[in-house]
Amino acid sequence: MRADTRRVAALAALLVAFAAGAADEVGDAMEASLGAQRAARESQARVDKLAEETRVLRDKRRATEWRALQLSGYAAKLESEAVAEEKKRKDLEDQIQRIASTGTDLMPLMQRMVAELAAFVDKDLPFLHEARRSRVRELTALLEDPKRGNAEKFRRVLEAYRTEVDYGHSLGAEDAEAECDAPRGPVTLVRVGRIGLYCLAQDGKRGAVWDGQAWKPLEDSDQLDSLRHAKAVARAEEPPQLLQLPVRAPVTQP
């Protein structure tokens, strides 16, 4: 009986030892499995991060390549325009040099042109008078400067004429002092080409038109509305529209 009891006890001890060993192996296996899963997740996260960085770099590369292509085309266009402009400039300089090489007749011609320009400015509509007269004075001084070549002098005279011609095709507004249907004071002079010069009081409620000798008041409310709009258009504050304003016969341009 005692022998049987000892054998049962020994068997139980063996089972306990076996169960303990098996439990340790299972625990180790589970720990290893969990570690592998963690490592796999970390590896996948690194792969995903690298894939995203690769995508971003690829997008940046494509954008850079597209921008480079655009810049290349734009640069080619600018180069073509620069060549064309340089050719125009060279042709103009050649023309001026040919004109300058005509000799003694060029200086009297330029002097007559400046004198006629001065007379025209004095008789023209009284807008930008000081700036235009100053331009004539500068041309007169330029013609008298022996250090300046005839080509430069003739070019400057032509530029002054072109500026005067351009006034006839533009709308302008300037702050000035004038009698605008009231004692002299701050007003806005509005110019419509060379067919009309108008005076608008600061309050916008009084206006006048230059009739060649003096300011003639504008009585029509529609004309005052058009004048206010013309001022805003000249200063790029409103889009253009049809103007209803009295005009006078245009002065012959230089």
C-alpha positions as CSV (number, residue, x, y, z in Angstrom):
1,M,0.0,0.0,0.0
2,R,2.8,2.4,0.9
3,A,4.6,1.4,-2.3
4,D,1.5,2.3,-4.3
5,T,1.2,5.6,-2.5
6,R,4.8,6.5,-3.2
7,R,4.4,5.6,-6.9
8,V,1.3,7.9,-7.2
9,A,3.2,10.7,-5.5
10,A,6.1,10.3,-7.8
11,L,3.8,10.3,-10.8
12,A,2.1,13.4,-9.6
13,A,5.4,15.1,-9.2
14,L,6.4,14.2,-12.7
15,L,3.1,15.5,-14.1
16,V,3.5,18.8,-12.1
17,A,7.1,19.2,-13.5
18,F,5.9,18.4,-17.0
19,A,3.1,20.9,-16.8
20,A,5.4,23.6,-15.4
21,G,7.9,23.0,-18.3
22,A,5.1,23.0,-20.9
23,A,3.7,26.3,-19.4
24,D,7.2,27.9,-19.7
25,E,7.4,26.8,-23.3
26,V,4.0,28.1,-24.1
27,G,4.8,31.4,-22.4
28,D,8.1,31.7,-24.4
29,A,6.3,30.9,-27.6
30,M,3.6,33.5,-26.9
31,E,6.2,36.1,-26.0
32,A,8.1,35.3,-29.2
33,S,4.9,35.6,-31.2
34,L,4.0,38.9,-29.7
35,G,7.6,40.2,-30.3
36,A,7.4,39.1,-33.9
37,Q,4.0,40.9,-34.3
38,R,5.5,44.1,-32.8
39,A,8.5,43.9,-35.0
40,A,6.2,43.3,-38.0
41,R,4.1,46.4,-37.1
42,E,7.2,48.5,-36.6
43,S,8.6,47.3,-39.9
44,Q,5.3,48.0,-41.7
45,A,5.2,51.5,-40.2
46,R,8.7,52.1,-41.4
47,V,7.7,50.8,-44.9
48,D,4.6,53.0,-44.9
49,K,6.7,56.1,-43.9
50,L,9.3,55.4,-46.5
51,A,6.5,54.9,-49.1
52,E,4.9,58.3,-48.2
53,E,8.3,60.0,-48.3
54,T,8.9,58.5,-51.6
55,R,5.5,59.6,-52.9
56,V,6.1,63.2,-51.7
57,L,9.6,63.3,-53.3
58,R,8.2,61.9,-56.5
59,D,5.4,64.6,-56.5
60,K,8.0,67.3,-55.8
61,R,10.2,66.0,-58.6
62,R,7.3,66.0,-61.1
63,A,6.4,69.5,-60.0
64,T,10.0,70.7,-60.4
65,E,10.3,69.1,-63.8
66,W,7.0,70.7,-64.9
67,R,8.1,74.1,-63.6
68,A,11.5,73.7,-65.3
69,L,9.7,72.9,-68.5
70,Q,7.6,76.0,-68.2
71,L,10.6,78.2,-67.3
72,S,12.4,76.8,-70.2
73,G,9.6,77.7,-72.6
74,Y,9.2,81.2,-71.0
75,A,13.0,81.8,-71.2
76,A,12.9,80.8,-74.9
77,K,10.0,83.3,-75.5
78,L,11.9,86.1,-73.6
79,E,15.0,85.4,-75.6
80,S,13.1,85.6,-78.9
81,E,11.4,88.8,-77.8
82,A,14.8,90.3,-76.6
83,V,16.4,89.5,-80.0
84,A,13.4,91.1,-81.8
85,E,13.6,94.2,-79.6
86,E,17.4,94.5,-80.0
87,K,16.9,94.4,-83.8
88,K,14.3,97.1,-83.6
89,R,16.6,99.2,-81.4
90,K,19.5,98.7,-83.7
91,D,17.4,99.6,-86.8
92,L,16.2,102.8,-85.0
93,E,19.8,103.7,-84.1
94,D,20.9,103.1,-87.6
95,Q,18.1,105.3,-88.9
96,I,19.0,108.1,-86.4
97,Q,22.7,107.8,-87.3
98,R,21.8,108.1,-91.0
99,I,19.7,111.1,-90.3
100,A,22.5,112.6,-88.1
101,S,25.0,112.0,-90.9
102,T,23.2,114.4,-93.2
103,G,25.3,117.2,-91.7
104,T,24.6,120.8,-91.1
105,D,20.9,120.7,-92.1
106,L,19.9,118.6,-89.0
107,M,20.5,121.2,-86.3
108,P,18.3,123.9,-87.9
109,L,15.6,121.3,-88.4
110,M,15.7,120.3,-84.7
111,Q,15.6,123.9,-83.7
112,R,12.6,124.6,-85.8
113,M,10.9,121.5,-84.4
114,V,11.5,122.6,-80.8
115,A,10.3,126.1,-81.6
116,E,7.1,124.8,-83.2
117,L,6.6,122.4,-80.3
118,A,6.9,125.3,-77.8
119,A,4.3,127.4,-79.8
120,F,2.0,124.4,-79.9
121,V,2.1,123.9,-76.2
122,D,1.4,127.5,-75.5
123,K,-1.7,127.4,-77.8
124,D,-2.9,124.0,-76.8
125,L,-5.4,123.1,-74.1
126,P,-4.0,124.2,-70.7
127,F,-3.2,120.8,-69.2
128,L,0.1,119.7,-67.7
129,H,1.4,123.1,-68.7
130,E,4.4,123.2,-66.4
131,A,5.5,119.7,-67.2
132,R,5.2,120.2,-71.0
133,R,6.9,123.6,-70.9
134,S,9.7,122.1,-68.8
135,R,10.2,119.4,-71.5
136,V,10.5,122.1,-74.1
137,R,13.1,124.0,-72.0
138,E,15.1,120.8,-71.5
139,L,15.1,120.2,-75.3
140,T,16.3,123.8,-75.9
141,A,19.2,123.3,-73.4
142,L,20.0,119.9,-75.0
143,L,20.3,121.4,-78.5
144,E,22.8,123.9,-77.1
145,D,25.0,121.3,-75.4
146,P,28.0,120.6,-77.5
147,K,28.8,117.4,-75.5
148,R,25.7,115.7,-76.8
149,G,25.6,114.1,-80.3
150,N,23.0,114.9,-82.9
151,A,21.6,111.4,-82.8
152,E,20.7,111.7,-79.1
153,K,19.3,115.2,-79.7
154,F,17.1,114.1,-82.6
155,R,15.9,111.1,-80.7
156,R,14.8,113.3,-77.7
157,V,13.0,115.7,-80.0
158,L,11.1,112.8,-81.6
159,E,10.2,111.4,-78.1
160,A,8.8,114.8,-77.1
161,Y,6.7,114.9,-80.2
162,R,5.5,111.3,-79.6
163,T,4.5,112.2,-76.1
164,E,2.4,115.2,-77.3
165,V,0.8,112.9,-79.9
166,D,-0.1,110.4,-77.3
167,Y,-2.0,113.0,-75.2
168,G,-4.5,113.1,-78.1
169,H,-5.3,109.4,-77.6
170,S,-5.7,109.2,-73.8
171,L,-7.8,110.2,-70.9
172,G,-6.1,112.1,-68.1
173,A,-6.8,113.7,-64.7
174,E,-4.5,116.1,-62.7
175,D,-4.9,118.1,-59.5
176,A,-4.5,121.8,-60.2
177,E,-5.6,125.3,-59.2
178,A,-8.2,126.9,-61.4
179,E,-11.4,128.9,-61.5
180,C,-14.0,126.2,-61.8
181,D,-17.3,128.2,-61.8
182,A,-16.1,129.8,-58.6
183,P,-13.1,131.6,-57.2
184,R,-9.7,130.0,-58.0
185,G,-9.0,127.0,-55.8
186,P,-8.1,123.3,-55.8
187,V,-9.8,121.4,-58.7
188,T,-9.3,118.3,-60.9
189,L,-8.6,118.9,-64.6
190,V,-10.0,116.1,-66.7
191,R,-8.7,115.8,-70.3
192,V,-10.4,113.7,-73.0
193,G,-7.8,113.4,-75.7
194,R,-7.4,116.9,-77.2
195,I,-11.1,117.4,-77.9
196,G,-12.1,118.5,-74.4
197,L,-10.6,119.8,-71.1
198,Y,-12.9,120.0,-68.1
199,C,-12.7,121.3,-64.6
200,L,-14.3,119.6,-61.6
201,A,-14.5,121.2,-58.2
202,Q,-13.4,119.2,-55.2
203,D,-16.9,118.6,-54.0
204,G,-17.8,117.2,-57.4
205,K,-20.9,119.4,-57.6
206,R,-19.6,122.1,-59.9
207,G,-17.8,121.7,-63.2
208,A,-16.8,123.7,-66.3
209,V,-15.5,123.1,-69.8
210,W,-12.6,125.1,-71.4
211,D,-13.9,126.8,-74.5
212,G,-10.5,128.0,-75.7
213,Q,-10.5,131.3,-73.8
214,A,-12.1,130.6,-70.4
215,W,-14.0,128.1,-68.3
216,K,-17.7,127.7,-69.2
217,P,-19.8,126.3,-66.4
218,L,-21.6,122.9,-66.9
219,E,-25.2,123.3,-66.0
220,D,-26.5,119.9,-67.2
221,S,-26.5,117.3,-64.3
222,D,-25.9,114.5,-66.8
223,Q,-22.8,116.2,-68.0
224,L,-21.6,116.6,-64.4
225,D,-22.2,112.9,-63.9
226,S,-20.2,112.1,-67.0
227,L,-17.4,114.4,-65.8
228,R,-17.2,112.7,-62.4
229,H,-17.1,109.3,-64.2
230,A,-14.4,110.5,-66.6
231,K,-12.3,111.5,-63.6
232,A,-12.7,108.1,-62.0
233,V,-11.9,106.3,-65.3
234,A,-8.8,108.5,-65.8
235,R,-7.6,107.4,-62.4
236,A,-8.4,103.7,-63.0
237,E,-11.1,103.8,-60.3
238,E,-14.0,102.8,-62.6
239,P,-14.4,101.0,-66.0
240,P,-14.9,103.1,-69.1
241,Q,-18.3,104.0,-70.4
242,L,-19.9,106.4,-72.9
243,L,-19.4,110.0,-71.8
244,Q,-21.8,112.8,-72.6
245,L,-19.7,116.0,-72.5
246,P,-19.5,119.1,-74.7
247,V,-16.4,119.3,-76.9
248,R,-14.6,121.8,-79.0
249,A,-12.9,121.5,-82.4
250,P,-9.5,119.6,-81.9
251,V,-6.2,121.5,-82.2
252,T,-3.9,120.4,-84.9
253,Q,-1.3,118.1,-83.4
254,P,2.5,118.6,-83.9
